[in-house]
Amino acid sequence: MSENLSKQQTSADEITLRELFALIWRGKWIILVVTFCFAVGSIFHSLSLPNIYAAEATLAPTEESQGGGGVGDMGGQLGGLASLAGIRVGQGRVTPAALALEILKSRAFIADFVNRRDIKVDLFAVSDWNELTGELTYNESVFDLATETWVRGVEHPRQPEPSDWEVVRAFRDVFSVQPDDQTGLVTLKVQHRSPIVAKQWVGWLVEDLNNKMRQRDIDEAKRSLEYISREMSNVQLQSTQQIYSNLMERQTQTIMLANIRPEYIYTVVDPAIVPEQRESPKRTLIVVIGTLLGGFLSLLLVLITYLFRHVD
């Protein structure tokens, strides 16, 4: 008895499987048409997307930027007086290299970089890049080249010209920093429709970051020197004067090294080059996913239609 029931169940399963294949065969034209439409649509969609190129550079922190050779070495000998002089010492402090990375990603640095380098138009208004001539095409509904004015349509309180807040958001979308905690190396990447612009921006970022940190340390060293000079006039002990002299020597050395080293905080290990291959879009992947999605939806459509027709 149980064997008969088992055979009947197997037979029912076989019939169901046959019906499924028969159903797919009957709806083959729907499946083919829908899948074909999705494939063609994904092709057109992928072709409508602009090419985005990515330029990147690999940076290594200099020895001084990791805490060596700087004020940190004096912490054990001059801790108290160095703190009075306005010099940061102590264990667990943030290294100049780590601080530089945070400054690089900060809103203030990005806004200043875009405005000072005058790249706001290239950030917001570029619509295309000519591979043959290397020329950029700008969206006239965003920026009018003839009058050099912003004409984009925005709602209040925004203005036609992007604000610093918009600048930071837009730049962070095309800019990334990837530090390697094990090696200390940093990969700096910029994406743009023009590979030439992408490469140029990477170089400018490294240059401006080094200049920013250099000027910051020079200004701090000068303030320390002014303070130490005032304090030395009030000190009578020979040993204390010697400590102050050592502090002044160290700050003078900081200013000298900052002025003679172009790569002050980070040195370029692998400089950015003009990329010849686009970063995105992945057109083949888009077409494959679109075609598979069309095939799945067409099968689902055929099955749902069958169920509605045979519902009791």
C-alpha positions, 0 to 999 in steps of 0.5 A, spaced: 500 500 500 505 504 501 509 503 495 503 504 491 502 511 494 510 512 493 509 511 486 503 515 485 507 521 489 513 520 484 508 520 478 505 527 481 512 530 482 514 528 475 507 531 472 508 537 475 515 538 473 513 536 466 508 541 466 513 546 469 517 545 463 511 545 458 509 552 461 516 555 460 516 552 453 509 555 452 511 562 454 518 562 451 516 568 446 514 572 452 520 570 456 525 571 450 522 578 448 522 581 456 529 578 456 531 581 450 528 588 452 532 588 458 538 586 455 537 592 450 535 597 455 541 595 460 546 596 454 543 603 452 543 605 460 550 602 460 552 606 454 549 613 457 553 613 463 559 617 463 566 614 463 569 615 470 577 615 471 581 614 477 588 617 479 591 614 485 598 615 488 601 612 494 604 616 500 609 614 505 610 618 512 617 621 513 621 619 519 619 626 522 612 625 521 611 619 525 614 622 531 622 621 530 627 626 530 621 632 533 619 634 539 617 628 542 624 625 543 625 631 548 619 629 552 623 625 557 628 631 558 624 637 557 617 635 559 615 640 563 618 646 560 616 644 553 609 644 555 610 651 558 613 653 551 607 651 548 610 644 545 606 638 545 609 632 548 607 626 552 606 619 550 600 617 546 600 623 542 597 623 535 603 623 530 604 628 525 602 623 519 596 621 523 594 628 524 595 630 517 590 625 514 585 628 518 586 635 516 586 632 509 579 629 510 577 635 513 571 640 511 576 646 512 581 643 508 577 641 502 573 647 501 580 651 501 583 646 496 577 647 491 576 655 492 584 656 492 585 651 486 579 654 483 576 647 481 569 648 483 567 649 475 571 642 474 567 639 480 560 641 478 559 643 471 563 638 467 559 634 462 564 630 458 571 629 456 574 629 449 579 623 449 582 625 442 583 633 444 583 632 451 578 638 452 572 638 457 565 640 455 561 643 460 554 643 462 551 650 460 545 649 464 550 649 470 555 654 468 555 659 463 562 659 460 561 665 456 559 670 462 563 665 467 557 665 471 553 660 475 546 659 472 544 652 475 537 652 478 536 651 485 531 652 490 532 657 496 536 657 500 541 655 496 545 659 491 547 658 483 554 658 485 555 652 490 556 653 497 562 650 501 558 645 504 556 643 497 563 643 495 565 638 501 560 633 499 561 633 492 569 632 493 568 627 498 564 623 493 570 623 488 576 623 493 578 617 498 584 616 502 586 609 504 591 608 510 594 601 511 595 600 518 600 595 518 605 599 513 603 606 514 602 607 507 597 611 504 593 611 498 590 617 495 585 616 489 581 622 485 575 620 480 573 624 475 571 624 468 577 627 465 583 622 467 588 628 466 584 632 471 584 626 476 591 626 476 592 633 477 588 633 483 592 628 486 598 631 485 595 638 488 592 634 494 599 632 496 602 638 495 597 642 499 597 637 504 605 638 505 605 645 505 599 646 510 603 642 515 609 645 513 606 652 515 603 650 521 609 647 524 613 653 522 608 658 525 608 654 531 615 654 532 615 661 531 610 662 537 614 657 541 621 661 540 617 668 541 615 665 548 622 662 550 625 668 548 621 672 553 621 667 558 629 667 558 630 674 560 626 672 567 630 666 568 637 666 572 639 659 573 644 657 568 641 650 568 634 652 566 637 657 561 641 651 558 634 648 557 631 654 554 637 654 549 636 647 547 628 648 546 630 654 541 635 650 538 630 645 536 625 650 534 630 653 529 631 646 527 624 645 525 623 651 521 630 650 517 627 643 515 620 645 514 623 650 509 628 645 505 623 639 505 618 640 499 615 633 501 614 635 509 609 630 512 608 625 506 613 623 501 610 620 494 612 613 493 608 611 487 606 618 483 599 619 480 599 618 472 594 619 467 589 613 467 588 610 460 582 605 463 576 607 466 574 606 473 567 605 471 562 604 469 562 596 469 558 596 462 559 588 461 557 587 468 551 592 467 548 588 461 549 581 464 545 583 471 540 586 466 539 580 462 539 576 468 534 580 471 529 580 465 530 573 464 528 572 472 522 577 471 519 574 465 519 567 468 515 570 474 510 573 469 509 567 466 508 563 472 504 568 475 499 568 469 499 561 469 496 561 476 491 566 475 488 562 469 488 556 473 486 558 480 479 555 482 
